[in-house]
Amino acid sequence: KLKTVHQAKPVSYNMQVFFNAKYNELVELYKPEPPQEKTRLFNTLQIIDPGHISQYQNMMRN
């Protein structure tokens, strides 16, 4: 659903505020998930939150 919101309004202030506040929690939440789930999330996040891509890449390594 986040991808749909991003496609409708790519520079949404609310989305930017959300990811600036919550990106670290998302990384910690998904670290223990299976690789397939992390890959699915990563593919979405690299599109809708490219500003934190390095943190999401670290999530993929762990």
mmCIF file as Biopython writes it, N, C-alpha, C and O atoms, coordinates in Angstrom:
data_model
#
loop_
_atom_site.group_PDB
_atom_site.id
_atom_site.type_symbol
_atom_site.label_atom_id
_atom_site.label_alt_id
_atom_site.label_comp_id
_atom_site.label_asym_id
_atom_site.label_entity_id
_atom_site.label_seq_id
_atom_site.pdbx_PDB_ins_code
_atom_site.Cartn_x
_atom_site.Cartn_y
_atom_site.Cartn_z
_atom_site.occupancy
_atom_site.B_iso_or_equiv
_atom_site.auth_seq_id
_atom_site.auth_asym_id
_atom_site.pdbx_PDB_model_num
ATOM 1   N N  . LYS A ? 1  ? 0.816  -1.191  0.000  1.0 0.0 1  A 1 
ATOM 2   C CA . LYS A ? 1  ? 0.000  0.000   0.000  1.0 0.0 1  A 1 
ATOM 3   C C  . LYS A ? 1  ? 0.861  1.256   0.000  1.0 0.0 1  A 1 
ATOM 4   O O  . LYS A ? 1  ? 0.473  2.266   -0.588 1.0 0.0 1  A 1 
ATOM 5   N N  . LEU A ? 2  ? 2.022  1.214   0.647  1.0 0.0 2  A 1 
ATOM 6   C CA . LEU A ? 2  ? 2.900  2.378   0.634  1.0 0.0 2  A 1 
ATOM 7   C C  . LEU A ? 2  ? 3.352  2.711   -0.779 1.0 0.0 2  A 1 
ATOM 8   O O  . LEU A ? 2  ? 3.485  3.880   -1.142 1.0 0.0 2  A 1 
ATOM 9   N N  . LYS A ? 3  ? 3.584  1.684   -1.563 1.0 0.0 3  A 1 
ATOM 10  C CA . LYS A ? 3  ? 3.998  1.900   -2.951 1.0 0.0 3  A 1 
ATOM 11  C C  . LYS A ? 3  ? 2.896  2.618   -3.730 1.0 0.0 3  A 1 
ATOM 12  O O  . LYS A ? 3  ? 3.183  3.481   -4.559 1.0 0.0 3  A 1 
ATOM 13  N N  . THR A ? 4  ? 1.650  2.269   -3.470 1.0 0.0 4  A 1 
ATOM 14  C CA . THR A ? 4  ? 0.519  2.916   -4.133 1.0 0.0 4  A 1 
ATOM 15  C C  . THR A ? 4  ? 0.442  4.388   -3.756 1.0 0.0 4  A 1 
ATOM 16  O O  . THR A ? 4  ? 0.215  5.240   -4.614 1.0 0.0 4  A 1 
ATOM 17  N N  . VAL A ? 5  ? 0.630  4.686   -2.486 1.0 0.0 5  A 1 
ATOM 18  C CA . VAL A ? 5  ? 0.626  6.076   -2.026 1.0 0.0 5  A 1 
ATOM 19  C C  . VAL A ? 5  ? 1.766  6.834   -2.681 1.0 0.0 5  A 1 
ATOM 20  O O  . VAL A ? 5  ? 1.583  7.965   -3.132 1.0 0.0 5  A 1 
ATOM 21  N N  . HIS A ? 6  ? 2.929  6.229   -2.737 1.0 0.0 6  A 1 
ATOM 22  C CA . HIS A ? 6  ? 4.092  6.872   -3.354 1.0 0.0 6  A 1 
ATOM 23  C C  . HIS A ? 6  ? 3.844  7.158   -4.833 1.0 0.0 6  A 1 
ATOM 24  O O  . HIS A ? 6  ? 4.217  8.222   -5.329 1.0 0.0 6  A 1 
ATOM 25  N N  . GLN A ? 7  ? 3.225  6.227   -5.534 1.0 0.0 7  A 1 
ATOM 26  C CA . GLN A ? 7  ? 2.945  6.427   -6.955 1.0 0.0 7  A 1 
ATOM 27  C C  . GLN A ? 7  ? 1.942  7.557   -7.168 1.0 0.0 7  A 1 
ATOM 28  O O  . GLN A ? 7  ? 2.043  8.298   -8.146 1.0 0.0 7  A 1 
ATOM 29  N N  . ALA A ? 8  ? 0.990  7.691   -6.273 1.0 0.0 8  A 1 
ATOM 30  C CA . ALA A ? 8  ? -0.016 8.745   -6.393 1.0 0.0 8  A 1 
ATOM 31  C C  . ALA A ? 8  ? 0.562  10.120  -6.072 1.0 0.0 8  A 1 
ATOM 32  O O  . ALA A ? 8  ? 0.196  11.117  -6.695 1.0 0.0 8  A 1 
ATOM 33  N N  . LYS A ? 9  ? 1.468  10.165  -5.093 1.0 0.0 9  A 1 
ATOM 34  C CA . LYS A ? 9  ? 2.053  11.440  -4.667 1.0 0.0 9  A 1 
ATOM 35  C C  . LYS A ? 9  ? 3.512  11.197  -4.267 1.0 0.0 9  A 1 
ATOM 36  O O  . LYS A ? 9  ? 3.810  11.038  -3.084 1.0 0.0 9  A 1 
ATOM 37  N N  . PRO A ? 10 ? 4.419  11.168  -5.246 1.0 0.0 10 A 1 
ATOM 38  C CA . PRO A ? 10 ? 5.811  10.767  -4.994 1.0 0.0 10 A 1 
ATOM 39  C C  . PRO A ? 10 ? 6.579  11.624  -3.982 1.0 0.0 10 A 1 
ATOM 40  O O  . PRO A ? 10 ? 7.512  11.130  -3.348 1.0 0.0 10 A 1 
ATOM 41  N N  . VAL A ? 11 ? 6.214  12.868  -3.822 1.0 0.0 11 A 1 
ATOM 42  C CA . VAL A ? 11 ? 6.943  13.709  -2.871 1.0 0.0 11 A 1 
ATOM 43  C C  . VAL A ? 11 ? 6.067  14.076  -1.670 1.0 0.0 11 A 1 
ATOM 44  O O  . VAL A ? 11 ? 6.078  15.215  -1.203 1.0 0.0 11 A 1 
ATOM 45  N N  . SER A ? 12 ? 5.328  13.115  -1.191 1.0 0.0 12 A 1 
ATOM 46  C CA . SER A ? 12 ? 4.431  13.329  -0.067 1.0 0.0 12 A 1 
ATOM 47  C C  . SER A ? 12 ? 5.220  13.685  1.197  1.0 0.0 12 A 1 
ATOM 48  O O  . SER A ? 12 ? 6.110  12.948  1.620  1.0 0.0 12 A 1 
ATOM 49  N N  . TYR A ? 13 ? 4.877  14.817  1.780  1.0 0.0 13 A 1 
ATOM 50  C CA . TYR A ? 13 ? 5.523  15.256  3.015  1.0 0.0 13 A 1 
ATOM 51  C C  . TYR A ? 13 ? 5.307  14.234  4.128  1.0 0.0 13 A 1 
ATOM 52  O O  . TYR A ? 13 ? 6.228  13.940  4.890  1.0 0.0 13 A 1 
ATOM 53  N N  . ASN A ? 14 ? 4.105  13.699  4.221  1.0 0.0 14 A 1 
ATOM 54  C CA . ASN A ? 14 ? 3.798  12.726  5.274  1.0 0.0 14 A 1 
ATOM 55  C C  . ASN A ? 14 ? 4.643  11.463  5.147  1.0 0.0 14 A 1 
ATOM 56  O O  . ASN A ? 14 ? 5.095  10.916  6.152  1.0 0.0 14 A 1 
ATOM 57  N N  . MET A ? 15 ? 4.859  11.000  3.923  1.0 0.0 15 A 1 
ATOM 58  C CA . MET A ? 15 ? 5.698  9.815   3.714  1.0 0.0 15 A 1 
ATOM 59  C C  . MET A ? 15 ? 7.137  10.116  4.127  1.0 0.0 15 A 1 
ATOM 60  O O  . MET A ? 15 ? 7.788  9.283   4.759  1.0 0.0 15 A 1 
ATOM 61  N N  . GLN A ? 16 ? 7.632  11.290  3.778  1.0 0.0 16 A 1 
ATOM 62  C CA . GLN A ? 16 ? 8.993  11.665  4.151  1.0 0.0 16 A 1 
ATOM 63  C C  . GLN A ? 16 ? 9.149  11.711  5.668  1.0 0.0 16 A 1 
ATOM 64  O O  . GLN A ? 16 ? 10.128 11.201  6.213  1.0 0.0 16 A 1 
ATOM 65  N N  . VAL A ? 17 ? 8.196  12.314  6.334  1.0 0.0 17 A 1 
ATOM 66  C CA . VAL A ? 17 ? 8.233  12.398  7.798  1.0 0.0 17 A 1 
ATOM 67  C C  . VAL A ? 17 ? 8.182  10.996  8.403  1.0 0.0 17 A 1 
ATOM 68  O O  . VAL A ? 17 ? 8.932  10.692  9.331  1.0 0.0 17 A 1 
ATOM 69  N N  . PHE A ? 18 ? 7.308  10.150  7.884  1.0 0.0 18 A 1 
ATOM 70  C CA . PHE A ? 18 ? 7.194  8.787   8.394  1.0 0.0 18 A 1 
ATOM 71  C C  . PHE A ? 18 ? 8.523  8.051   8.290  1.0 0.0 18 A 1 
ATOM 72  O O  . PHE A ? 18 ? 8.995  7.491   9.280  1.0 0.0 18 A 1 
ATOM 73  N N  . PHE A ? 19 ? 9.135  8.042   7.111  1.0 0.0 19 A 1 
ATOM 74  C CA . PHE A ? 19 ? 10.367 7.280   6.935  1.0 0.0 19 A 1 
ATOM 75  C C  . PHE A ? 19 ? 11.542 7.899   7.680  1.0 0.0 19 A 1 
ATOM 76  O O  . PHE A ? 19 ? 12.414 7.172   8.157  1.0 0.0 19 A 1 
ATOM 77  N N  . ASN A ? 20 ? 11.587 9.214   7.792  1.0 0.0 20 A 1 
ATOM 78  C CA . ASN A ? 20 ? 12.647 9.829   8.587  1.0 0.0 20 A 1 
ATOM 79  C C  . ASN A ? 20 ? 12.540 9.419   10.052 1.0 0.0 20 A 1 
ATOM 80  O O  . ASN A ? 20 ? 13.554 9.276   10.735 1.0 0.0 20 A 1 
ATOM 81  N N  . ALA A ? 21 ? 11.327 9.233   10.530 1.0 0.0 21 A 1 
ATOM 82  C CA . ALA A ? 21 ? 11.117 8.852   11.925 1.0 0.0 21 A 1 
ATOM 83  C C  . ALA A ? 21 ? 11.211 7.349   12.162 1.0 0.0 21 A 1 
ATOM 84  O O  . ALA A ? 21 ? 11.593 6.925   13.253 1.0 0.0 21 A 1 
ATOM 85  N N  . LYS A ? 22 ? 10.873 6.539   11.171 1.0 0.0 22 A 1 
ATOM 86  C CA . LYS A ? 22 ? 10.689 5.106   11.406 1.0 0.0 22 A 1 
ATOM 87  C C  . LYS A ? 22 ? 11.625 4.173   10.648 1.0 0.0 22 A 1 
ATOM 88  O O  . LYS A ? 22 ? 11.529 2.957   10.813 1.0 0.0 22 A 1 
ATOM 89  N N  . TYR A ? 23 ? 12.529 4.700   9.820  1.0 0.0 23 A 1 
ATOM 90  C CA . TYR A ? 23 ? 13.355 3.797   9.007  1.0 0.0 23 A 1 
ATOM 91  C C  . TYR A ? 23 ? 14.157 2.832   9.866  1.0 0.0 23 A 1 
ATOM 92  O O  . TYR A ? 23 ? 14.288 1.658   9.520  1.0 0.0 23 A 1 
ATOM 93  N N  . ASN A ? 24 ? 14.691 3.309   10.975 1.0 0.0 24 A 1 
ATOM 94  C CA . ASN A ? 24 ? 15.505 2.446   11.831 1.0 0.0 24 A 1 
ATOM 95  C C  . ASN A ? 24 ? 14.658 1.332   12.455 1.0 0.0 24 A 1 
ATOM 96  O O  . ASN A ? 24 ? 15.117 0.196   12.577 1.0 0.0 24 A 1 
ATOM 97  N N  . GLU A ? 25 ? 13.447 1.649   12.841 1.0 0.0 25 A 1 
ATOM 98  C CA . GLU A ? 25 ? 12.546 0.629   13.389 1.0 0.0 25 A 1 
ATOM 99  C C  . GLU A ? 25 ? 12.208 -0.425  12.340 1.0 0.0 25 A 1 
ATOM 100 O O  . GLU A ? 25 ? 12.138 -1.614  12.653 1.0 0.0 25 A 1 
ATOM 101 N N  . LEU A ? 26 ? 12.000 0.002   11.108 1.0 0.0 26 A 1 
ATOM 102 C CA . LEU A ? 26 ? 11.737 -0.956  10.026 1.0 0.0 26 A 1 
ATOM 103 C C  . LEU A ? 26 ? 12.917 -1.895  9.829  1.0 0.0 26 A 1 
ATOM 104 O O  . LEU A ? 26 ? 12.741 -3.102  9.667  1.0 0.0 26 A 1 
ATOM 105 N N  . VAL A ? 27 ? 14.116 -1.334  9.842  1.0 0.0 27 A 1 
ATOM 106 C CA . VAL A ? 27 ? 15.327 -2.151  9.673  1.0 0.0 27 A 1 
ATOM 107 C C  . VAL A ? 27 ? 15.416 -3.186  10.786 1.0 0.0 27 A 1 
ATOM 108 O O  . VAL A ? 27 ? 15.632 -4.366  10.513 1.0 0.0 27 A 1 
ATOM 109 N N  . GLU A ? 28 ? 15.255 -2.764  12.026 1.0 0.0 28 A 1 
ATOM 110 C CA . GLU A ? 28 ? 15.357 -3.687  13.157 1.0 0.0 28 A 1 
ATOM 111 C C  . GLU A ? 28 ? 14.236 -4.727  13.139 1.0 0.0 28 A 1 
ATOM 112 O O  . GLU A ? 28 ? 14.454 -5.887  13.489 1.0 0.0 28 A 1 
ATOM 113 N N  . LEU A ? 29 ? 13.060 -4.317  12.739 1.0 0.0 29 A 1 
ATOM 114 C CA . LEU A ? 29 ? 11.915 -5.219  12.680 1.0 0.0 29 A 1 
ATOM 115 C C  . LEU A ? 29 ? 12.116 -6.323  11.645 1.0 0.0 29 A 1 
ATOM 116 O O  . LEU A ? 29 ? 11.734 -7.470  11.877 1.0 0.0 29 A 1 
ATOM 117 N N  . TYR A ? 30 ? 12.709 -5.980  10.514 1.0 0.0 30 A 1 
ATOM 118 C CA . TYR A ? 30 ? 12.833 -6.948  9.421  1.0 0.0 30 A 1 
ATOM 119 C C  . TYR A ? 30 ? 14.158 -7.699  9.393  1.0 0.0 30 A 1 
ATOM 120 O O  . TYR A ? 30 ? 14.307 -8.626  8.598  1.0 0.0 30 A 1 
ATOM 121 N N  . LYS A ? 31 ? 15.121 -7.335  10.227 1.0 0.0 31 A 1 
ATOM 122 C CA . LYS A ? 31 ? 16.408 -8.053  10.237 1.0 0.0 31 A 1 
ATOM 123 C C  . LYS A ? 31 ? 16.250 -9.562  10.410 1.0 0.0 31 A 1 
ATOM 124 O O  . LYS A ? 31 ? 16.894 -10.315 9.680  1.0 0.0 31 A 1 
ATOM 125 N N  . PRO A ? 32 ? 15.427 -10.036 11.338 1.0 0.0 32 A 1 
ATOM 126 C CA . PRO A ? 32 ? 15.325 -11.490 11.529 1.0 0.0 32 A 1 
ATOM 127 C C  . PRO A ? 32 ? 14.433 -12.206 10.505 1.0 0.0 32 A 1 
ATOM 128 O O  . PRO A ? 32 ? 14.312 -13.431 10.551 1.0 0.0 32 A 1 
ATOM 129 N N  . GLU A ? 33 ? 13.822 -11.480 9.607  1.0 0.0 33 A 1 
ATOM 130 C CA . GLU A ? 33 ? 12.911 -12.095 8.632  1.0 0.0 33 A 1 
ATOM 131 C C  . GLU A ? 33 ? 13.674 -12.926 7.604  1.0 0.0 33 A 1 
ATOM 132 O O  . GLU A ? 33 ? 14.870 -12.714 7.404  1.0 0.0 33 A 1 
ATOM 133 N N  . PRO A ? 34 ? 13.001 -13.862 6.955  1.0 0.0 34 A 1 
ATOM 134 C CA . PRO A ? 34 ? 13.636 -14.664 5.902  1.0 0.0 34 A 1 
ATOM 135 C C  . PRO A ? 34 ? 14.081 -13.771 4.735  1.0 0.0 34 A 1 
ATOM 136 O O  . PRO A ? 34 ? 13.495 -12.715 4.497  1.0 0.0 34 A 1 
ATOM 137 N N  . PRO A ? 35 ? 15.108 -14.199 4.021  1.0 0.0 35 A 1 
ATOM 138 C CA . PRO A ? 35 ? 15.640 -13.390 2.908  1.0 0.0 35 A 1 
ATOM 139 C C  . PRO A ? 35 ? 14.587 -12.966 1.887  1.0 0.0 35 A 1 
ATOM 140 O O  . PRO A ? 35 ? 14.641 -11.846 1.379  1.0 0.0 35 A 1 
ATOM 141 N N  . GLN A ? 36 ? 13.642 -13.831 1.580  1.0 0.0 36 A 1 
ATOM 142 C CA . GLN A ? 36 ? 12.612 -13.475 0.594  1.0 0.0 36 A 1 
ATOM 143 C C  . GLN A ? 36 ? 11.784 -12.276 1.050  1.0 0.0 36 A 1 
ATOM 144 O O  . GLN A ? 36 ? 11.473 -11.387 0.257  1.0 0.0 36 A 1 
ATOM 145 N N  . GLU A ? 37 ? 11.437 -12.262 2.315  1.0 0.0 37 A 1 
ATOM 146 C CA . GLU A ? 37 ? 10.635 -11.163 2.858  1.0 0.0 37 A 1 
ATOM 147 C C  . GLU A ? 37 ? 11.444 -9.870  2.878  1.0 0.0 37 A 1 
ATOM 148 O O  . GLU A ? 37 ? 10.929 -8.806  2.535  1.0 0.0 37 A 1 
ATOM 149 N N  . LYS A ? 38 ? 12.710 -9.963  3.280  1.0 0.0 38 A 1 
ATOM 150 C CA . LYS A ? 38 ? 13.566 -8.774  3.288  1.0 0.0 38 A 1 
ATOM 151 C C  . LYS A ? 38 ? 13.766 -8.233  1.876  1.0 0.0 38 A 1 
ATOM 152 O O  . LYS A ? 38 ? 13.786 -7.019  1.676  1.0 0.0 38 A 1 
ATOM 153 N N  . THR A ? 39 ? 13.913 -9.109  0.912  1.0 0.0 39 A 1 
ATOM 154 C CA . THR A ? 39 ? 14.089 -8.678  -0.475 1.0 0.0 39 A 1 
ATOM 155 C C  . THR A ? 39 ? 12.844 -7.963  -0.974 1.0 0.0 39 A 1 
ATOM 156 O O  . THR A ? 39 ? 12.941 -6.937  -1.646 1.0 0.0 39 A 1 
ATOM 157 N N  . ARG A ? 40 ? 11.691 -8.495  -0.652 1.0 0.0 40 A 1 
ATOM 158 C CA . ARG A ? 40 ? 10.428 -7.854  -1.055 1.0 0.0 40 A 1 
ATOM 159 C C  . ARG A ? 40 ? 10.323 -6.448  -0.461 1.0 0.0 40 A 1 
ATOM 160 O O  . ARG A ? 40 ? 9.970  -5.497  -1.159 1.0 0.0 40 A 1 
ATOM 161 N N  . LEU A ? 41 ? 10.631 -6.325  0.823  1.0 0.0 41 A 1 
ATOM 162 C CA . LEU A ? 41 ? 10.594 -5.024  1.478  1.0 0.0 41 A 1 
ATOM 163 C C  . LEU A ? 41 ? 11.646 -4.089  0.892  1.0 0.0 41 A 1 
ATOM 164 O O  . LEU A ? 41 ? 11.359 -2.926  0.612  1.0 0.0 41 A 1 
ATOM 165 N N  . PHE A ? 42 ? 12.855 -4.592  0.707  1.0 0.0 42 A 1 
ATOM 166 C CA . PHE A ? 42 ? 13.936 -3.775  0.161  1.0 0.0 42 A 1 
ATOM 167 C C  . PHE A ? 42 ? 13.562 -3.218  -1.211 1.0 0.0 42 A 1 
ATOM 168 O O  . PHE A ? 42 ? 13.792 -2.040  -1.484 1.0 0.0 42 A 1 
ATOM 169 N N  . ASN A ? 43 ? 12.997 -4.045  -2.060 1.0 0.0 43 A 1 
ATOM 170 C CA . ASN A ? 43 ? 12.620 -3.600  -3.404 1.0 0.0 43 A 1 
ATOM 171 C C  . ASN A ? 43 ? 11.610 -2.460  -3.360 1.0 0.0 43 A 1 
ATOM 172 O O  . ASN A ? 43 ? 11.639 -1.564  -4.203 1.0 0.0 43 A 1 
ATOM 173 N N  . THR A ? 44 ? 10.730 -2.498  -2.388 1.0 0.0 44 A 1 
ATOM 174 C CA . THR A ? 44 ? 9.765  -1.413  -2.235 1.0 0.0 44 A 1 
ATOM 175 C C  . THR A ? 44 ? 10.423 -0.179  -1.634 1.0 0.0 44 A 1 
ATOM 176 O O  . THR A ? 44 ? 10.213 0.935   -2.114 1.0 0.0 44 A 1 
ATOM 177 N N  . LEU A ? 45 ? 11.213 -0.371  -0.593 1.0 0.0 45 A 1 
ATOM 178 C CA . LEU A ? 45 ? 11.813 0.771   0.099  1.0 0.0 45 A 1 
ATOM 179 C C  . LEU A ? 45 ? 12.829 1.518   -0.747 1.0 0.0 45 A 1 
ATOM 180 O O  . LEU A ? 45 ? 12.972 2.733   -0.607 1.0 0.0 45 A 1 
ATOM 181 N N  . GLN A ? 46 ? 13.531 0.823   -1.614 1.0 0.0 46 A 1 
ATOM 182 C CA . GLN A ? 46 ? 14.510 1.530   -2.442 1.0 0.0 46 A 1 
ATOM 183 C C  . GLN A ? 46 ? 13.823 2.489   -3.418 1.0 0.0 46 A 1 
ATOM 184 O O  . GLN A ? 46 ? 14.443 3.437   -3.899 1.0 0.0 46 A 1 
ATOM 185 N N  . ILE A ? 47 ? 12.562 2.244   -3.705 1.0 0.0 47 A 1 
ATOM 186 C CA . ILE A ? 47 ? 11.798 3.138   -4.577 1.0 0.0 47 A 1 
ATOM 187 C C  . ILE A ? 47 ? 11.184 4.284   -3.778 1.0 0.0 47 A 1 
ATOM 188 O O  . ILE A ? 47 ? 11.263 5.442   -4.190 1.0 0.0 47 A 1 
ATOM 189 N N  . ILE A ? 48 ? 10.576 3.967   -2.647 1.0 0.0 48 A 1 
ATOM 190 C CA . ILE A ? 48 ? 9.823  4.994   -1.925 1.0 0.0 48 A 1 
ATOM 191 C C  . ILE A ? 48 ? 10.638 5.744   -0.875 1.0 0.0 48 A 1 
ATOM 192 O O  . ILE A ? 48 ? 10.213 6.803   -0.416 1.0 0.0 48 A 1 
ATOM 193 N N  . ASP A ? 49 ? 11.797 5.220   -0.487 1.0 0.0 49 A 1 
ATOM 194 C CA . ASP A ? 49 ? 12.643 5.902   0.507  1.0 0.0 49 A 1 
ATOM 195 C C  . ASP A ? 49 ? 14.122 5.748   0.161  1.0 0.0 49 A 1 
ATOM 196 O O  . ASP A ? 49 ? 14.872 5.135   0.921  1.0 0.0 49 A 1 
ATOM 197 N N  . PRO A ? 50 ? 14.549 6.295   -0.971 1.0 0.0 50 A 1 
ATOM 198 C CA . PRO A ? 50 ? 15.946 6.135   -1.379 1.0 0.0 50 A 1 
ATOM 199 C C  . PRO A ? 50 ? 16.939 6.851   -0.462 1.0 0.0 50 A 1 
ATOM 200 O O  . PRO A ? 50 ? 18.134 6.557   -0.505 1.0 0.0 50 A 1 
ATOM 201 N N  . GLY A ? 51 ? 16.473 7.771   0.353  1.0 0.0 51 A 1 
ATOM 202 C CA . GLY A ? 51 ? 17.359 8.495   1.259  1.0 0.0 51 A 1 
ATOM 203 C C  . GLY A ? 51 ? 17.979 7.626   2.342  1.0 0.0 51 A 1 
ATOM 204 O O  . GLY A ? 51 ? 18.996 8.000   2.925  1.0 0.0 51 A 1 
ATOM 205 N N  . HIS A ? 52 ? 17.389 6.485   2.616  1.0 0.0 52 A 1 
ATOM 206 C CA . HIS A ? 52 ? 17.903 5.586   3.650  1.0 0.0 52 A 1 
ATOM 207 C C  . HIS A ? 52 ? 18.359 4.251   3.061  1.0 0.0 52 A 1 
ATOM 208 O O  . HIS A ? 52 ? 18.366 3.231   3.751  1.0 0.0 52 A 1 
ATOM 209 N N  . ILE A ? 53 ? 18.732 4.264   1.801  1.0 0.0 53 A 1 
ATOM 210 C CA . ILE A ? 53 ? 19.071 3.020   1.108  1.0 0.0 53 A 1 
ATOM 211 C C  . ILE A ? 53 ? 20.229 2.281   1.775  1.0 0.0 53 A 1 
ATOM 212 O O  . ILE A ? 53 ? 20.226 1.050   1.817  1.0 0.0 53 A 1 
ATOM 213 N N  . SER A ? 54 ? 21.212 3.000   2.294  1.0 0.0 54 A 1 
ATOM 214 C CA . SER A ? 54 ? 22.356 2.308   2.918  1.0 0.0 54 A 1 
ATOM 215 C C  . SER A ? 54 ? 21.924 1.540   4.166  1.0 0.0 54 A 1 
ATOM 216 O O  . SER A ? 54 ? 22.448 0.458   4.430  1.0 0.0 54 A 1 
ATOM 217 N N  . GLN A ? 55 ? 20.989 2.075   4.930  1.0 0.0 55 A 1 
ATOM 218 C CA . GLN A ? 55 ? 20.485 1.356   6.096  1.0 0.0 55 A 1 
ATOM 219 C C  . GLN A ? 55 ? 19.706 0.116   5.669  1.0 0.0 55 A 1 
ATOM 220 O O  . GLN A ? 55 ? 19.789 -0.928  6.316  1.0 0.0 55 A 1 
ATOM 221 N N  . TYR A ? 56 ? 18.956 0.231   4.590  1.0 0.0 56 A 1 
ATOM 222 C CA . TYR A ? 56 ? 18.204 -0.921  4.099  1.0 0.0 56 A 1 
ATOM 223 C C  . TYR A ? 56 ? 19.143 -1.981  3.521  1.0 0.0 56 A 1 
ATOM 224 O O  . TYR A ? 56 ? 18.868 -3.177  3.620  1.0 0.0 56 A 1 
ATOM 225 N N  . GLN A ? 57 ? 20.238 -1.550  2.925  1.0 0.0 57 A 1 
ATOM 226 C CA . GLN A ? 57 ? 21.232 -2.510  2.431  1.0 0.0 57 A 1 
ATOM 227 C C  . GLN A ? 57 ? 21.864 -3.263  3.600  1.0 0.0 57 A 1 
ATOM 228 O O  . GLN A ? 57 ? 22.118 -4.463  3.497  1.0 0.0 57 A 1 
ATOM 229 N N  . ASN A ? 58 ? 22.116 -2.572  4.702  1.0 0.0 58 A 1 
ATOM 230 C CA . ASN A ? 58 ? 22.646 -3.238  5.897  1.0 0.0 58 A 1 
ATOM 231 C C  . ASN A ? 58 ? 21.662 -4.270  6.432  1.0 0.0 58 A 1 
ATOM 232 O O  . ASN A ? 58 ? 22.074 -5.330  6.902  1.0 0.0 58 A 1 
ATOM 233 N N  . MET A ? 59 ? 20.379 -3.975  6.366  1.0 0.0 59 A 1 
ATOM 234 C CA . MET A ? 59 ? 19.351 -4.928  6.788  1.0 0.0 59 A 1 
ATOM 235 C C  . MET A ? 59 ? 19.458 -6.207  5.958  1.0 0.0 59 A 1 
ATOM 236 O O  . MET A ? 59 ? 19.293 -7.309  6.481  1.0 0.0 59 A 1 
ATOM 237 N N  . MET A ? 60 ? 19.730 -6.056  4.678  1.0 0.0 60 A 1 
ATOM 238 C CA . MET A ? 60 ? 19.821 -7.214  3.791  1.0 0.0 60 A 1 
ATOM 239 C C  . MET A ? 60 ? 21.030 -8.090  4.136  1.0 0.0 60 A 1 
ATOM 240 O O  . MET A ? 60 ? 20.989 -9.305  3.941  1.0 0.0 60 A 1 
ATOM 241 N N  . ARG A ? 61 ? 22.083 -7.491  4.637  1.0 0.0 61 A 1 
ATOM 242 C CA . ARG A ? 61 ? 23.305 -8.239  4.969  1.0 0.0 61 A 1 
ATOM 243 C C  . ARG A ? 61 ? 23.165 -9.032  6.262  1.0 0.0 61 A 1 
ATOM 244 O O  . ARG A ? 61 ? 23.855 -10.033 6.453  1.0 0.0 61 A 1 
ATOM 245 N N  . ASN A ? 62 ? 22.287 -8.598  7.140  1.0 0.0 62 A 1 
ATOM 246 C CA . ASN A ? 62 ? 22.152 -9.242  8.461  1.0 0.0 62 A 1 
ATOM 247 C C  . ASN A ? 62 ? 21.035 -10.241 8.491  1.0 0.0 62 A 1 
ATOM 248 O O  . ASN A ? 62 ? 20.793 -10.865 9.524  1.0 0.0 62 A 1 
#
